[in-house]
Amino acid sequence: MILVYIDESGDTGHNLSDKQQPVFVLGGLIVPQSKWKELERQFHQIIVQFFGGDSLNEFELHTMDLVNRRGFFKPLSLEQTKAFRDKCLELVQMLDIKIVYRSIEKKEFQKFCEKTYGKGISIAPYIMALPFVCTRINEIIKAEKDLGILIFDEHHNLLEIEKSLRTLRLDTSSTIQADNLIEQGFFVDSSKSEALQLVDLVLYYVRKYEETKLGYKVSPHHKEVFPVIEKISESLREHDRGWDILDWVKTQALGQKKSDRPRRKEPSRDDPQATAD
């Protein structure tokens, strides 16, 4: 069994004009059952190293607390905080745990939605990115000849997410499927899941990595971890079944019939219709 922890960074719902968070990222931390206990054990060791043994029952990693040095991180120096960050990212790398993600630049995504689906039509980036992430995760799990369970942080789009997952898993007429994912997905409080806390941390820096690539200003402190981010994450900006997924989103999110558009190669980053640009 493979456990997949799903989270996002930069989620502003249907507000696609937030200048403070111009990029949205949805991703999954793919943890084989054989590595789950070791991930938890070593994460606990990192917590004890920086905050002491008494902190284990109370500590919860909030990425924004780390970035802004508040909460548990308030007593730590900047260098200590960065050392904690680096230890966590190195743990994911050391255990060879894969992260896949889909990034979306919101202002370009808004233009894409209006051009493709019509003026005034709005799709939350989360719902657009979800089938990209789920189909890739399904491919990875299928290659391992295994089954997987998706574990989500609690989310305000719960009903839309469950509907999408149900169709991906069970609808045999769907143009895309994720048939190696079992159950409907589990929504849990991140305070009770160390892996969800870790994927939240990773995806924050993935988002900053993508913002840098698009020319947005990013702190030099964030850029320090980009070499690790490149090693542990896989971007889904290009996808072999990209147009199938776009048609699926049109059908599921908008209730429109599948497009009659002929099959095309997934757009490159330079293509103005690319969904992530």
TORDRENVO-497424 format. One record per residue: x negated, y, z negated of N, C-alpha, C in turn. Coordinates in Angstrom, 2 decimals. Layout:
TORDRENVO-497424
MARDREN    n.xx    n.yy    n.zz   ca.xx   ca.yy   ca.zz    c.xx    c.yy    c.zz
MARDREN       X       Y       Z       X       Y       Z       X       Y       Z
...
end
This chain:
TORDRENVO-497424
MARDREN    n.xx    n.yy    n.zz   ca.xx   ca.yy   ca.zz    c.xx    c.yy    c.zz
MARDREN   -0.84   -1.19    0.00    0.00    0.00    0.00   -0.88    1.26    0.00
MARDREN   -0.47    2.23    0.78   -1.20    3.50    0.86   -0.30    4.62    0.35
MARDREN   -0.81    5.40   -0.56   -0.08    6.52   -1.14   -0.48    7.79   -0.41
MARDREN    0.50    8.55    0.04    0.22    9.78    0.79    0.85   10.95    0.06
MARDREN    0.02   11.88   -0.39    0.47   13.02   -1.16    0.58   14.24   -0.24
MARDREN    1.80   14.75   -0.11    2.10   15.83    0.84    2.27   17.15    0.09
MARDREN    1.62   18.18    0.61    1.79   19.51    0.02    1.54   20.54    1.12
MARDREN    1.76   21.79    0.78    1.60   22.87    1.74    0.87   24.04    1.10
MARDREN    0.40   24.95    1.93   -0.20   26.20    1.46    0.24   27.32    2.40
MARDREN    0.56   28.45    1.81    1.01   29.58    2.61    2.45   29.50    3.02
MARDREN    3.28   28.82    2.22    4.69   28.64    2.57    5.49   29.88    2.17
MARDREN    6.03   30.58    3.16    6.91   31.72    2.90    8.28   31.49    3.54
MARDREN    8.62   30.22    3.77    9.92   29.88    4.34   10.09   30.47    5.73
MARDREN   11.23   31.13    5.94   11.53   31.72    7.24   10.92   33.11    7.41
MARDREN   10.26   33.61    6.36    9.57   34.90    6.47    8.23   34.69    7.17
MARDREN    8.18   35.03    8.45    6.97   34.77    9.25    6.12   36.02    9.45
MARDREN    6.43   37.08    8.71    5.70   38.35    8.88    4.90   38.73    7.64
MARDREN    4.67   37.78    6.75    3.90   38.03    5.52    2.42   38.22    5.86
MARDREN    1.93   39.44    5.72    0.55   39.73    6.10   -0.46   39.14    5.11
MARDREN   -0.01   38.86    3.90   -0.92   38.28    2.91   -1.16   36.79    3.15
MARDREN   -0.22   36.14    3.82   -0.35   34.71    4.11    0.03   34.47    5.57
MARDREN   -0.87   34.81    6.48   -0.54   34.73    7.92   -0.51   33.32    8.48
MARDREN   -1.04   32.36    7.74   -1.13   30.98    8.22   -0.44   30.04    7.24
MARDREN    0.29   29.09    7.80    0.91   28.03    7.01    0.18   26.72    7.31
MARDREN    0.00   25.90    6.26   -0.64   24.59    6.43    0.17   23.55    5.67
MARDREN    0.47   22.45    6.35    1.07   21.27    5.71    0.12   20.12    5.90
MARDREN   -0.13   19.38    4.83   -1.09   18.28    4.96   -0.80   17.14    4.02
MARDREN   -1.49   16.04    4.26   -1.33   14.85    3.44   -2.67   14.28    3.02
MARDREN   -2.78   13.96    1.74   -3.95   13.29    1.18   -3.65   11.80    1.18
MARDREN   -4.42   11.03    1.94   -4.12    9.62    2.18   -4.99    8.76    1.25
MARDREN   -4.35    8.18    0.24   -5.08    7.48   -0.82   -4.72    5.99   -0.80
MARDREN   -5.63    5.13   -0.35   -5.37    3.69   -0.45   -5.18    3.28   -1.91
MARDREN   -4.35    2.30   -2.12   -4.07    1.85   -3.48   -5.36    1.50   -4.23
MARDREN   -6.34    0.98   -3.51   -7.60    0.57   -4.14   -8.41    1.74   -4.68
MARDREN   -8.10    2.97   -4.22   -8.88    4.13   -4.66   -8.11    5.04   -5.62
MARDREN   -6.83    4.74   -5.84   -5.99    5.63   -6.62   -6.48    5.77   -8.06
MARDREN   -6.76    4.66   -8.73   -7.21    4.73  -10.13   -8.56    5.41  -10.26
MARDREN   -9.44    5.15   -9.31  -10.77    5.77   -9.37  -10.68    7.28   -9.15
MARDREN   -9.80    7.70   -8.27   -9.59    9.14   -8.07   -9.12    9.79   -9.36
MARDREN   -8.16    9.19  -10.00   -7.64    9.73  -11.26   -8.70    9.72  -12.35
MARDREN   -9.43    8.61  -12.46  -10.45    8.48  -13.51  -11.53    9.55  -13.37
MARDREN  -12.03    9.75  -12.16  -13.10   10.71  -11.97  -12.60   12.15  -12.07
MARDREN  -11.36   12.39  -11.68  -10.80   13.72  -11.86  -10.70   14.05  -13.35
MARDREN  -10.30   13.07  -14.15  -10.26   13.28  -15.60  -11.64   13.59  -16.15
MARDREN  -12.66   12.93  -15.63  -14.04   13.21  -16.08  -14.43   14.65  -15.79
MARDREN  -14.03   15.16  -14.63  -14.33   16.55  -14.29  -13.63   17.50  -15.26
MARDREN  -12.39   17.21  -15.57  -11.64   18.05  -16.51  -12.32   18.07  -17.87
MARDREN  -12.70   16.90  -18.36  -13.37   16.81  -19.66  -14.70   17.55  -19.63
MARDREN  -15.44   17.44  -18.54  -16.73   18.12  -18.42  -16.61   19.63  -18.58
MARDREN  -15.55   20.21  -18.03  -15.41   21.66  -18.04  -14.54   22.19  -19.18
MARDREN  -13.59   21.37  -19.64  -12.62   21.89  -20.61  -12.53   21.09  -21.90
MARDREN  -13.26   19.97  -21.98  -13.24   19.17  -23.19  -12.14   18.11  -23.17
MARDREN  -12.33   17.07  -23.99  -11.41   15.95  -24.01  -10.01   16.29  -24.47
MARDREN   -9.88   17.31  -25.32   -8.56   17.67  -25.84   -7.66   18.30  -24.77
MARDREN   -8.25   18.67  -23.65   -7.48   19.37  -22.62   -6.72   18.42  -21.69
MARDREN   -7.03   17.12  -21.75   -6.49   16.19  -20.76   -4.96   16.16  -20.73
MARDREN   -4.34   16.23  -21.90   -2.88   16.14  -21.95   -2.19   17.42  -21.54
MARDREN   -2.92   18.53  -21.49   -2.31   19.82  -21.19   -2.73   20.39  -19.85
MARDREN   -3.89   19.97  -19.36   -4.44   20.60  -18.16   -3.62   20.25  -16.92
MARDREN   -3.36   21.28  -16.12   -2.81   21.11  -14.78   -3.55   22.05  -13.85
MARDREN   -4.05   21.52  -12.76   -4.80   22.33  -11.81   -3.84   23.13  -10.94
MARDREN   -3.80   24.43  -11.18   -3.09   25.37  -10.30   -4.15   26.11   -9.50
MARDREN   -4.13   25.96   -8.20   -5.18   26.53   -7.37   -5.29   28.04   -7.54
MARDREN   -4.16   28.72   -7.63   -4.21   30.17   -7.77   -4.77   30.59   -9.12
MARDREN   -4.61   29.76  -10.14   -5.26   30.04  -11.42   -6.77   29.94  -11.26
MARDREN   -7.22   28.94  -10.52   -8.65   28.79  -10.27   -9.19   29.97   -9.47
MARDREN   -8.50   30.33   -8.40   -8.97   31.42   -7.53   -9.03   32.74   -8.28
MARDREN   -8.05   32.99   -9.15   -7.96   34.27   -9.86   -8.52   34.21  -11.28
MARDREN   -9.06   33.05  -11.66   -9.67   32.84  -12.99   -8.71   33.27  -14.10
MARDREN   -7.57   32.59  -14.12   -6.59   32.82  -15.17   -6.16   31.46  -15.73
MARDREN   -5.32   31.47  -16.76   -4.92   30.21  -17.36   -6.12   29.48  -17.94
MARDREN   -6.25   28.20  -17.65   -7.37   27.41  -18.16   -8.72   27.95  -17.70
MARDREN   -8.73   28.65  -16.57  -10.00   29.11  -15.99  -10.44   30.48  -16.51
MARDREN   -9.60   31.11  -17.29   -9.91   32.46  -17.77  -11.22   32.52  -18.56
MARDREN  -11.51   31.55  -19.43  -12.78   31.63  -20.18  -14.02   31.31  -19.36
MARDREN  -13.84   30.75  -18.18  -14.99   30.32  -17.38  -15.56   31.49  -16.58
MARDREN  -16.86   31.42  -16.35  -17.50   32.40  -15.47  -17.14   32.07  -14.02
MARDREN  -17.46   33.00  -13.13  -17.21   32.75  -11.71  -17.98   31.52  -11.24
MARDREN  -19.22   31.39  -11.66  -20.02   30.25  -11.23  -19.48   28.94  -11.78
MARDREN  -18.99   28.96  -13.01  -18.41   27.75  -13.58  -17.12   27.35  -12.84
MARDREN  -16.34   28.35  -12.50  -15.10   28.08  -11.77  -15.40   27.48  -10.40
MARDREN  -16.38   28.05   -9.72  -16.75   27.51   -8.41  -17.34   26.11   -8.54
MARDREN  -18.04   25.86   -9.64  -18.61   24.52   -9.85  -17.49   23.49  -10.05
MARDREN  -16.44   23.87  -10.76  -15.28   22.98  -10.92  -14.64   22.70   -9.56
MARDREN  -14.42   23.76   -8.80  -13.87   23.63   -7.45  -14.70   22.66   -6.61
MARDREN  -15.99   22.86   -6.62  -16.88   22.04   -5.79  -16.86   20.58   -6.23
MARDREN  -16.80   20.35   -7.53  -16.75   18.96   -8.04  -15.49   18.26   -7.53
MARDREN  -14.38   18.96   -7.53  -13.12   18.36   -7.08  -13.18   18.02   -5.59
MARDREN  -13.69   18.94   -4.79  -13.78   18.69   -3.35  -14.79   17.57   -3.05
MARDREN  -15.88   17.55   -3.80  -16.88   16.50   -3.62  -16.33   15.13   -4.00
MARDREN  -15.42   15.10   -4.98  -14.79   13.84   -5.37  -13.99   13.25   -4.21
MARDREN  -13.22   14.08   -3.55  -12.45   13.63   -2.39  -13.38   13.12   -1.29
MARDREN  -14.47   13.85   -1.08  -15.43   13.44   -0.05  -16.13   12.14   -0.43
MARDREN  -16.52   12.01   -1.68  -17.27   10.83   -2.13  -16.43    9.56   -2.00
MARDREN  -15.13    9.66   -2.30  -14.26    8.50   -2.21  -13.77    8.25   -0.78
MARDREN  -14.21    9.10    0.14  -13.85    8.96    1.55  -12.34    8.94    1.74
MARDREN  -11.68    9.89    1.09  -10.23   10.03    1.19   -9.92   11.04    2.29
MARDREN   -9.12   10.63    3.25   -8.83   11.45    4.42   -7.68   12.40    4.14
MARDREN   -7.78   13.59    4.72   -6.70   14.58    4.69   -6.38   14.96    6.13
MARDREN   -5.10   14.89    6.50   -4.68   15.36    7.82   -3.75   16.55    7.61
MARDREN   -3.80   17.51    8.52   -2.98   18.70    8.32   -2.59   19.32    9.66
MARDREN   -1.52   20.07    9.61   -1.07   20.90   10.74   -1.03   22.34   10.27
MARDREN   -1.70   23.21   11.00   -1.69   24.64   10.68   -0.85   25.40   11.70
MARDREN   -0.21   26.46   11.23    0.63   27.29   12.09    0.37   28.75   11.78
MARDREN   -0.01   29.52   12.78   -0.12   30.96   12.63    1.27   31.56   12.78
MARDREN    1.77   32.18   11.73    3.19   32.50   11.66    3.67   33.49   12.71
MARDREN    2.90   34.53   12.97    3.39   35.54   13.92    3.51   34.96   15.32
MARDREN    2.57   34.09   15.70    2.65   33.46   17.01    3.73   32.39   17.05
MARDREN    3.95   31.74   15.92    5.00   30.74   15.83    6.38   31.38   16.00
MARDREN    6.54   32.58   15.44    7.81   33.29   15.61    8.08   33.60   17.08
MARDREN    7.04   34.03   17.79    7.17   34.29   19.22    7.51   33.01   19.97
MARDREN    6.86   31.92   19.59    7.10   30.63   20.23    8.55   30.20   20.04
MARDREN    9.07   30.34   18.83   10.45   29.92   18.55   11.44   30.72   19.39
MARDREN   11.22   32.03   19.46   12.13   32.87   20.24   12.07   32.53   21.72
MARDREN   10.87   32.26   22.22   10.71   31.95   23.64   11.25   30.56   23.97
MARDREN   11.06   29.60   23.07   11.41   28.22   23.35   12.85   27.89   22.97
MARDREN   13.31   28.41   21.84   14.62   28.02   21.32   15.67   29.12   21.41
MARDREN   15.23   30.35   21.67   16.21   31.43   21.82   16.02   32.54   20.80
MARDREN   16.43   33.74   21.16   16.33   34.91   20.30   17.14   34.68   19.02
MARDREN   16.51   35.01   17.89   17.20   34.89   16.62   17.13   33.51   16.00
MARDREN   16.57   32.54   16.73   16.45   31.19   16.20   15.20   31.11   15.33
MARDREN   15.36   30.60   14.13   14.24   30.51   13.20   14.12   29.09   12.66
MARDREN   12.93   28.56   12.69   12.64   27.25   12.12   11.53   27.44   11.08
MARDREN   11.72   26.90    9.91   10.68   27.01    8.89    9.45   26.25    9.35
MARDREN    8.26   26.83    9.21    7.03   26.13    9.61    6.90   24.75    8.99
MARDREN    7.40   24.59    7.77    7.32   23.29    7.10    8.01   22.21    7.94
MARDREN    9.21   22.52    8.43    9.98   21.54    9.19    9.33   21.27   10.54
MARDREN    8.69   22.27   11.13    7.98   22.05   12.39    6.74   21.20   12.18
MARDREN    6.02   21.44   11.09    4.75   20.73   10.87    4.96   19.31   10.38
MARDREN    6.07   19.05    9.70    6.27   17.74    9.06    6.17   16.56   10.03
MARDREN    6.84   16.57   11.19    6.72   15.41   12.08    5.32   15.22   12.65
MARDREN    4.57   16.31   12.84    3.18   16.17   13.28    2.37   15.41   12.24
MARDREN    2.53   15.80   10.98    1.78   15.18    9.90    2.23   13.73    9.70
MARDREN    3.54   13.50    9.69    4.05   12.15    9.42    3.68   11.16   10.52
MARDREN    3.75   11.59   11.79    3.41   10.65   12.87    1.94   10.29   12.84
MARDREN    1.08   11.24   12.52   -0.36   10.92   12.43   -0.65   10.02   11.24
MARDREN   -0.01   10.30   10.12   -0.18    9.44    8.95    0.29    8.02    9.28
MARDREN    1.40    7.92    9.97    1.92    6.61   10.35    0.93    5.86   11.24
MARDREN    0.29    6.57   12.17   -0.72    5.94   13.04   -1.87    5.39   12.21
MARDREN   -2.32    6.17   11.24   -3.45    5.73   10.39   -3.07    4.50    9.58
MARDREN   -1.87    4.53    8.99   -1.41    3.41    8.18   -1.22    2.16    9.04
MARDREN   -0.66    2.34   10.22   -0.43    1.21   11.13   -1.77    0.58   11.54
MARDREN   -2.78    1.41   11.78   -4.10    0.89   12.14   -4.70    0.05   11.02
MARDREN   -4.33    0.36    9.80   -4.80   -0.41    8.64   -3.93   -1.64    8.38
MARDREN   -2.86   -1.81    9.20   -1.91   -2.90    9.03   -1.32   -2.90    7.63
MARDREN   -0.89   -1.72    7.22   -0.40   -1.54    5.86    0.90   -0.74    5.90
MARDREN    1.45   -0.46    4.74    2.62    0.38    4.59    2.28    1.55    3.69
MARDREN    3.04    2.63    3.82    2.75    3.81    3.04    3.98    4.43    2.41
MARDREN    3.77    5.16    1.33    4.82    5.91    0.65    4.40    7.37    0.61
MARDREN    5.32    8.27    0.95    5.06    9.70    0.89    5.50   10.23   -0.47
MARDREN    4.62   11.03   -1.08    4.89   11.63   -2.39    4.76   13.14   -2.23
MARDREN    5.84   13.86   -2.49    5.89   15.30   -2.28    5.93   16.05   -3.61
MARDREN    5.37   17.24   -3.59    5.64   18.17   -4.67    7.10   18.61   -4.53
MARDREN    7.75   18.91   -5.64    9.13   19.37   -5.57    9.22   20.59   -4.66
MARDREN   10.28   20.65   -3.82   10.32   21.66   -2.78   11.74   22.15   -2.56
MARDREN   11.85   23.45   -2.20   13.18   24.03   -2.01   13.85   23.54   -0.73
MARDREN   13.10   22.95    0.20   13.68   22.43    1.44   13.96   20.94    1.34
MARDREN   14.30   20.48    0.13   14.44   19.05   -0.13   15.37   18.36    0.85
MARDREN   16.55   18.92    1.08   17.54   18.26    1.93   17.07   18.17    3.38
MARDREN   16.45   19.25    3.89   15.95   19.23    5.26   14.82   18.22    5.41
MARDREN   13.96   18.15    4.40   12.84   17.21    4.45   13.35   15.78    4.44
MARDREN   14.31   15.49    3.55   14.85   14.13    3.46   15.53   13.73    4.77
MARDREN   16.25   14.66    5.39   16.91   14.37    6.66   15.88   14.02    7.73
MARDREN   14.81   14.81    7.81   13.76   14.55    8.80   13.10   13.20    8.56
MARDREN   12.80   12.91    7.30   12.14   11.64    6.98   13.03   10.45    7.30
MARDREN   14.31   10.58    7.01   15.25    9.48    7.27   15.30    9.18    8.77
MARDREN   15.32   10.22    9.58   15.36   10.02   11.03   14.06    9.42   11.54
MARDREN   12.94    9.91   11.05   11.65    9.38   11.47   11.50    7.91   11.13
MARDREN   12.03    7.52    9.98   11.85    6.15    9.51   12.85    5.17   10.11
MARDREN   14.11    5.60   10.30   15.18    4.65   10.54   15.86    4.74   11.90
MARDREN   15.77    5.89   12.56   16.50    6.08   13.81   15.71    5.48   14.97
MARDREN   16.14    4.31   15.46   15.41    3.63   16.53   15.54    4.34   17.86
MARDREN   16.50    5.26   17.99   16.66    6.01   19.24   15.80    7.28   19.27
MARDREN   15.15    7.57   18.14   14.35    8.79   18.05   13.14    8.70   18.98
MARDREN   12.76    9.84   19.56   11.60    9.86   20.46   10.30    9.64   19.71
MARDREN   10.27    9.94   18.42    9.09    9.67   17.60    9.56    8.92   16.35
MARDREN    8.67    8.09   15.82    9.03    7.30   14.66    7.85    7.18   13.70
MARDREN    8.19    6.90   12.46    7.17    6.67   11.43    7.60    5.43   10.65
MARDREN    7.58    4.29   11.35    8.17    3.07   10.81    7.28    2.32    9.83
MARDREN    6.06    2.78    9.59    5.22    2.16    8.57    5.31    2.91    7.24
MARDREN    6.15    3.93    7.21    6.43    4.63    5.96    7.71    4.06    5.37
MARDREN    7.65    3.66    4.11    8.81    3.04    3.49    9.45    3.99    2.48
MARDREN   10.69    3.70    2.14   11.48    4.54    1.24   11.69    5.92    1.85
MARDREN   12.34    6.78    1.11   12.74    8.07    1.66   11.77    9.19    1.30
MARDREN   10.70    8.88    0.60    9.81    9.91    0.09   10.18   10.23   -1.34
MARDREN    9.18   10.46   -2.16    9.42   10.73   -3.58    9.00   12.17   -3.89
MARDREN    9.85   12.88   -4.61    9.59   14.26   -4.98    9.31   14.31   -6.47
MARDREN    8.11   14.73   -6.83    7.70   14.68   -8.23    7.15   16.03   -8.67
MARDREN    7.14   16.21   -9.95    6.55   17.41  -10.56    5.03   17.28  -10.46
MARDREN    4.38   18.26   -9.86    2.93   18.18   -9.64    2.15   18.10  -10.95
MARDREN    2.75   18.56  -12.06    2.05   18.48  -13.34    1.82   17.03  -13.76
MARDREN    2.57   16.11  -13.16    2.44   14.71  -13.50    1.68   13.91  -12.45
MARDREN    1.07   14.61  -11.52    0.34   13.92  -10.44   -0.98   14.63  -10.17
MARDREN   -2.07   13.99  -10.55   -3.39   14.57  -10.30   -3.67   14.68   -8.80
MARDREN   -3.20   13.71   -8.02   -3.46   13.74   -6.59   -2.75   14.91   -5.92
MARDREN   -1.53   15.24   -6.37   -0.84   16.41   -5.82   -1.57   17.69   -6.17
MARDREN   -2.14   17.75   -7.34   -2.93   18.92   -7.72   -4.17   19.05   -6.85
MARDREN   -4.79   17.92   -6.54   -5.98   17.95   -5.70   -5.66   18.33   -4.25
MARDREN   -4.56   17.81   -3.71   -4.23   18.16   -2.32   -3.85   19.63   -2.24
MARDREN   -3.26   20.18   -3.29   -2.96   21.61   -3.32   -4.24   22.42   -3.23
MARDREN   -5.27   21.99   -3.95   -6.56   22.67   -3.91   -7.18   22.58   -2.52
MARDREN   -7.20   21.38   -1.97   -7.82   21.19   -0.66   -7.12   22.02    0.41
MARDREN   -5.80   22.02    0.40   -5.05   22.71    1.46   -5.16   24.23    1.34
MARDREN   -5.38   24.73    0.14   -5.63   26.17    0.01   -6.87   26.55    0.81
MARDREN   -7.93   25.75    0.65   -9.18   26.06    1.36   -9.10   25.69    2.84
MARDREN   -8.29   24.71    3.19   -8.02   24.45    4.60   -7.36   25.67    5.23
MARDREN   -6.40   26.26    4.51   -5.73   27.45    5.04   -6.72   28.59    5.23
MARDREN   -7.60   28.79    4.28   -8.60   29.85    4.42   -9.55   29.56    5.58
MARDREN   -9.85   28.30    5.77  -10.69   27.88    6.90  -10.02   28.22    8.22
MARDREN   -8.72   27.93    8.32   -7.98   28.23    9.54   -7.82   29.74    9.73
MARDREN   -7.62   30.47    8.66   -7.52   31.94    8.77   -8.81   32.53    9.30
MARDREN   -9.94   31.99    8.86  -11.24   32.47    9.35  -11.38   32.22   10.84
MARDREN  -10.98   31.04   11.29  -11.07   30.70   12.72  -10.23   31.63   13.57
MARDREN   -9.14   32.14   13.00   -8.24   33.03   13.74   -8.63   34.50   13.59
MARDREN   -9.70   34.78   12.86  -10.20   36.14   12.77   -9.72   36.94   11.57
MARDREN   -9.01   36.30   10.64   -8.56   37.00    9.45   -9.70   37.10    8.44
MARDREN   -9.64   38.13    7.62  -10.69   38.35    6.62  -10.51   37.36    5.46
MARDREN  -11.60   36.67    5.10  -11.59   35.67    4.05  -12.80   35.89    3.14
MARDREN  -12.61   35.70    1.84  -13.68   35.91    0.87  -14.89   35.00    1.17
MARDREN  -16.09   35.53    1.01  -17.29   34.70    1.17  -17.31   33.51    0.20
MARDREN  -16.70   33.68   -0.97  -16.64   32.57   -1.93  -15.86   31.39   -1.34
MARDREN  -14.80   31.68   -0.61  -14.02   30.61    0.01  -14.82   29.93    1.12
MARDREN  -15.58   30.71    1.85  -16.33   30.16    2.98  -17.40   29.16    2.52
MARDREN  -17.79   29.23    1.26  -18.81   28.32    0.75  -18.40   26.85    0.87
MARDREN  -17.10   26.59    0.83  -16.65   25.19    0.84  -16.27   24.70    2.23
MARDREN  -16.39   25.54    3.23  -15.95   25.14    4.57  -16.69   23.93    5.12
MARDREN  -18.00   23.76    4.85  -18.66   22.54    5.34  -18.02   21.26    4.80
MARDREN  -17.58   21.28    3.54  -16.91   20.11    2.96  -15.54   19.94    3.58
MARDREN  -14.82   21.04    3.76  -13.49   20.99    4.37  -13.57   20.35    5.75
MARDREN  -14.57   20.69    6.52  -14.72   20.12    7.86  -14.95   18.61    7.81
MARDREN  -15.59   18.14    6.75  -15.90   16.72    6.64  -14.71   15.89    6.17
MARDREN  -13.87   16.45    5.33  -12.82   15.63    4.70  -11.45   15.79    5.36
MARDREN  -11.31   16.73    6.30   -9.98   16.99    6.85   -9.95   16.80    8.36
MARDREN   -8.76   16.47    8.84   -8.51   16.30   10.27   -7.37   17.22   10.68
MARDREN   -7.67   18.14   11.58   -6.64   19.06   12.07   -5.78   18.38   13.12
MARDREN   -4.48   18.70   13.10   -3.55   18.16   14.10   -3.08   19.27   15.03
MARDREN   -3.94   20.22   15.29   -3.57   21.32   16.18   -3.29   20.81   17.59
MARDREN   -3.95   19.74   17.97   -3.64   19.09   19.24   -3.16   17.67   18.93
MARDREN   -2.11   17.26   19.62   -1.49   15.99   19.32   -1.05   15.35   20.64
MARDREN   -1.36   14.06   20.81   -1.03   13.37   22.06    0.46   13.38   22.37
MARDREN    1.28   13.45   21.33    2.74   13.42   21.53    3.37   14.76   21.15
MARDREN    2.61   15.82   21.33    3.06   17.14   20.92    4.41   17.55   21.49
MARDREN    4.61   17.33   22.80    5.86   17.77   23.40    7.01   16.88   22.97
MARDREN    6.75   15.60   22.73    7.79   14.74   22.18    8.24   15.26   20.82
MARDREN    7.28   15.69   20.02    7.60   16.20   18.69    8.41   17.49   18.79
MARDREN    8.03   18.36   19.72    8.77   19.61   19.88   10.22   19.33   20.29
MARDREN   10.41   18.36   21.18   11.77   17.97   21.55   12.53   17.40   20.36
MARDREN   11.83   16.61   19.57   12.46   16.02   18.38   12.90   17.11   17.41
MARDREN   12.05   18.11   17.20   12.40   19.22   16.30   13.63   19.95   16.84
MARDREN   13.67   20.17   18.16   14.83   20.84   18.75   16.10   20.07   18.46
MARDREN   16.03   18.74   18.57   17.20   17.91   18.34   17.60   17.90   16.86
MARDREN   16.60   17.75   15.99   16.91   17.59   14.57   17.22   18.91   13.87
MARDREN   16.40   19.92   14.11   16.56   21.17   13.39   17.64   22.06   13.98
MARDREN   17.82   21.99   15.30   18.75   22.90   15.96   19.98   22.22   16.50
MARDREN   19.99   20.88   16.49   21.14   20.16   17.00   21.29   20.23   18.50
MARDREN   20.20   20.58   19.21   20.24   20.67   20.66   19.83   19.34   21.27
MARDREN   20.25   19.13   22.50   19.87   17.91   23.19   18.40   17.94   23.55
MARDREN   17.84   16.76   23.73   16.43   16.66   24.13   16.18   17.42   25.42
MARDREN   15.08   18.12   25.43   14.73   18.93   26.60   14.49   18.05   27.82
MARDREN   14.86   18.60   28.98   14.59   17.89   30.23   13.21   18.23   30.79
MARDREN   12.45   19.00   29.99   11.12   19.40   30.45   10.27   18.16   30.71
MARDREN    9.52   18.11   31.83    8.66   16.95   32.09    7.55   16.85   31.07
MARDREN    7.08   15.63   30.91    5.98   15.41   29.97    4.77   16.22   30.37
MARDREN    4.16   16.85   29.38    2.96   17.63   29.62    1.92   17.27   28.58
MARDREN    0.69   17.54   28.93   -0.38   17.38   27.95   -0.18   18.39   26.84
MARDREN   -0.45   17.97   25.61   -0.32   18.90   24.49   -1.12   20.16   24.75
MARDREN   -0.54   21.35   24.51   -1.22   22.59   24.82   -2.49   22.77   24.01
MARDREN   -3.48   23.37   24.63   -4.72   23.66   23.94   -4.54   24.92   23.11
MARDREN   -5.53   25.24   22.34   -5.44   26.41   21.49   -5.29   27.68   22.32
MARDREN   -5.81   27.69   23.54   -5.73   28.88   24.36   -4.39   29.04   25.05
MARDREN   -3.56   27.98   25.04   -2.26   28.04   25.66   -1.34   28.94   24.83
MARDREN   -0.74   29.96   25.41    0.10   30.86   24.64    1.32   30.19   24.03
MARDREN    1.68   28.99   24.51    2.83   28.29   23.95    2.43   27.32   22.85
MARDREN    1.15   27.23   22.54    0.70   26.31   21.51    1.38   26.66   20.19
MARDREN    1.99   25.67   19.53    2.81   25.96   18.37    2.01   26.45   17.18
MARDREN    0.73   26.14   17.11   -0.04   26.56   15.94   -0.63   27.95   16.12
MARDREN   -0.58   28.50   17.31   -1.23   29.78   17.54   -0.23   30.92   17.45
end
